[in-house]
């Protein structure tokens, strides 16, 4: 959590109670998510991934889908992430919408909620990898099981 803000950046307390100052690095980290080509990577930015995914479905559903984009996960907690995602997408889409930005307290639990939904699916048992399987085959067992979507 941010403990204080100084002219040099934000001061964060780490789990071991030591502190670090983070300034320009936060801006650079966010920029990498949207403009990875500036850092020598050919990967698309997160807004481009959303856009590309959107265009893999029937155009009639685009507006409804984009209005239900819900950014979750650690990096989406970066201040201004949802707003930046929305601005980048508004630049390439022909309609107005708002990217939902759940409260930080909600974001902390959304991944677990999603996981619990997957765990309740009738097909979930097919995804299981038992410890003995993993210990025998290692990480390759995951790709053999075709768990990476």
C-alpha positions in Angstrom: 0.0 0.0 0.0 1.1 3.6 -0.6 2.2 5.1 2.7 3.1 8.5 1.5 3.7 10.6 -1.6 6.9 12.6 -2.0 8.3 14.7 -4.9 10.5 11.7 -5.8 7.5 9.2 -5.9 5.3 7.1 -3.8 6.6 5.2 -0.8 5.4 1.6 -0.5 5.7 -0.7 2.5 6.7 -4.2 1.5 5.6 -7.4 3.3 8.9 -7.5 5.2 8.1 -3.9 6.4 11.0 -2.4 4.3 10.0 0.6 2.1 10.7 1.5 -1.5 10.2 4.7 -3.4 8.6 4.3 -6.8 8.3 7.2 -9.2 8.8 7.2 -12.9 8.8 3.4 -12.9 5.0 3.3 -12.4 4.5 5.4 -15.5 6.9 3.2 -17.5 5.2 0.1 -16.3 1.8 1.4 -17.4 3.2 2.5 -20.7 4.6 -0.9 -21.4 1.1 -2.4 -21.1 -0.2 -0.1 -23.8 2.9 0.5 -26.0 5.1 -2.5 -25.8 6.7 -1.6 -29.1 8.5 1.3 -27.4 10.3 -1.2 -25.4 11.4 -3.4 -28.3 8.5 -6.0 -28.1 6.3 -7.0 -31.0 3.4 -8.0 -28.6 0.2 -6.0 -28.9 -0.8 -3.6 -26.1 -3.6 -4.6 -23.8 -6.1 -2.3 -25.6 -5.1 -4.0 -28.9 -5.7 -7.4 -27.4 -9.2 -6.3 -26.3 -9.8 -4.8 -29.8 -8.6 -8.0 -31.6 -10.7 -10.2 -29.4 -13.7 -8.0 -29.9 -13.4 -8.4 -33.7 -13.4 -12.2 -33.5 -17.1 -12.2 -32.7 -20.3 -11.0 -34.5 -20.2 -7.2 -35.0 -23.7 -6.9 -33.7 -22.5 -7.8 -30.3 -19.5 -5.5 -30.2 -21.1 -2.7 -28.2 -22.6 -5.0 -25.6 -19.3 -6.8 -25.2 -17.1 -3.7 -24.9 -19.5 -2.3 -22.3 -18.9 -5.3 -20.2 -15.1 -5.3 -20.3 -14.0 -5.7 -16.7 -10.3 -5.2 -16.1 -9.1 -7.3 -13.1 -5.8 -8.5 -11.8 -2.8 -6.8 -10.2 -1.7 -4.5 -13.0 -5.2 -3.1 -13.4 -4.8 -1.6 -9.9 -2.4 0.9 -11.3 -4.0 4.3 -10.9 -5.7 5.4 -14.1 -5.5 2.0 -15.8 -9.2 1.7 -16.6 -9.4 5.3 -17.9 -6.4 4.7 -20.2 -7.8 1.5 -21.5 -11.1 3.3 -22.3 -9.3 6.2 -24.0 -7.2 3.9 -26.1 -10.3 1.9 -27.2 -12.4 5.0 -27.9 -9.7 6.0 -30.4 -10.4 2.9 -32.5 -14.1 2.2 -31.9 -17.0 4.1 -33.4 -19.2 4.3 -30.3 -19.1 5.7 -26.8 -18.8 3.4 -23.8 -17.3 3.3 -20.3 -14.8 0.7 -19.1 -16.0 -0.6 -15.7 -13.5 0.1 -13.0 -14.5 -1.9 -9.9 -13.5 -0.6 -6.5 -10.1 -1.9 -5.3 -11.7 -3.9 -2.6 -13.8 -5.7 -5.2 -10.8 -6.3 -7.5 -9.0 -8.2 -4.7 -11.7 -10.9 -4.8 -12.8 -11.0 -8.5 -10.1 -13.5 -9.5 -11.2 -15.8 -6.7 -14.8 -15.4 -7.7 -13.9 -16.4 -11.3 -11.9 -19.3 -10.1 -14.8 -20.5 -8.0 -17.1 -20.4 -11.0 -14.7 -22.4 -13.1 -14.4 -24.9 -10.2 -18.1 -25.5 -10.3 -18.2 -26.3 -14.0 -18.9 -30.0 -14.8 -15.8 -30.0 -17.0 -13.5 -28.8 -14.3 -12.5 -32.3 -13.2 -10.9 -32.9 -16.6 -8.6 -30.0 -15.9 -7.1 -31.5 -12.8 -3.5 -32.3 -12.6 -2.5 -34.5 -9.7 0.7 -33.9 -7.7 2.1 -37.3 -8.8 1.5 -36.4 -12.5 3.2 -33.0 -12.1 6.1 -34.4 -10.1 6.7 -37.1 -12.8 6.4 -34.9 -15.9 7.0 -31.3 -14.6 5.5 -28.2 -16.1 5.2 -30.0 -19.5 2.2 -31.8 -18.0 0.2 -28.6 -18.2 0.6 -28.2 -21.9 0.0 -31.9 -22.5 -3.3 -31.6 -20.7 -4.1 -28.5 -22.9 -4.9 -26.3 -20.0 -3.4 -23.2 -21.5 -6.4 -21.7 -23.3 
